[in-house]
Amino acid sequence: MLITKPPVEINDALLMLGNAEYPLYLVKGDGECAIFEGGTGPMGPLLHEQLSEFGIVPDSIRQVVIPHAHPDHVMAVPFLRGFLRQAEVLASEAAAAVLANEKAVGFFSKIDGAITESLLREGTIREEHRPEPLTEMKIAVDRTIGQRDAVEVGGRNFRVLATPGHSECSLSFHDAAADVLLISDAAPYYFPEDDSCWPDYFVSYTDYLDSMRRLADLGAETLCLGHHAVVRGAAEVAAFFDRSIAATEAYHRRIVDEGKAGRTVRKIAEQLGTEVYAKTKLLPLDFFQKNCGLMVKLSLKHEGIELEK
């Protein structure tokens, strides 16, 4: 089963909130809750509305867990701090360092502004969801977490898994007792409309594949993605990982084949970026082309190929 339209109750102890592009997950424990994902800026005001729809008291939320430090996964955090008075913000040590960097957060703020305008044009948010400008270009983290740690939510334990590849600071979270796995962007960006995906190994092709294989081996029943969907059912989750790994390997092979055919890094990246931009115009074309350029260089380096830039 594929669940794609928040806000929605996944089960008695798990809600998918925010919107389809940028979901946030609320986990209920005994007497307290936690939010996994930090979303884009508009997801903060939107979440505030959605909590009342489900009868969730803000003071019951004790943790906001950031899976990695990219702008579409952190920019709601300043707003959340304002009304989740009891909540600590958790992230990896590497993510905390990025979020303490004024230059990085300033860039994130510009990206978030562009996303906000796109969501308003789409009609998936309203003007009252527009975030206030940041008062400082830093996003504070209260506690750092990493591999072998656990996030405890009212008697539920989510094992923290380092899952690099998309970013150096990427974390995933596994509740073995409930068979729930939250992976953010450790697998490709998924498009439910045509059951396709965009591999996004921005720092390491090999680490990205290794992270997905380790996550697949957990055999989870419920898989919460960083964008667009929750996958339900062990067989469906296993199939999702199989397709994601195959798609990533095919993407890599395509880049390598085009490089061997004599295309430049720039030309390959421009084509790949244009293709993903056609599916999601939430950010400008050059944003996707630059990110595709990272993957082109990583794939070619993996094969020991040097091309004209």
Sequence and secondary structure as in RCSB ss.txt:
>XXXX:A:sequence
MLITKPPVEINDALLMLGNAEYPLYLVKGDGECAIFEGGTGPMGPLLHEQLSEFGIVPDSIRQVVIPHAHPDHVM
AVPFLRGFLRQAEVLASEAAAAVLANEKAVGFFSKIDGAITESLLREGTIREEHRPEPLTEMKIAVDRTIGQRDA
VEVGGRNFRVLATPGHSECSLSFHDAAADVLLISDAAPYYFPEDDSCWPDYFVSYTDYLDSMRRLADLGAETLCL
GHHAVVRGAAEVAAFFDRSIAATEAYHRRIVDEGKAGRTVRKIAEQLGTEVYAKTKLLPLDFFQKNCGLMVKLSL
KHEGIELEK
>XXXX:A:secstr
 EE SSSEEEETTEEEEE SSSEEEEEE SS EEEE    TTHHHHHHHHHHHTT  GGGEEEEE  S SGGGTT
THHHHHHH TT EEEE HHHHHHHT HHHHHHHHHHHHHHHHHHHHHTSS GGG     SSS    SEE  TT E
EEETTEEEEEEE  SS TT EEEEETTTTEEEEETSS EEETTTTEEE   SS HHHHHHHHHHHHTT  SEEEE
SSS EEESHHHHHHHHHHHHHHHHHHHHHHHHHHHTT  HHHHHHHHHHHHHTT  SS HHHHHHHHHHHHHHHH
HHTT     
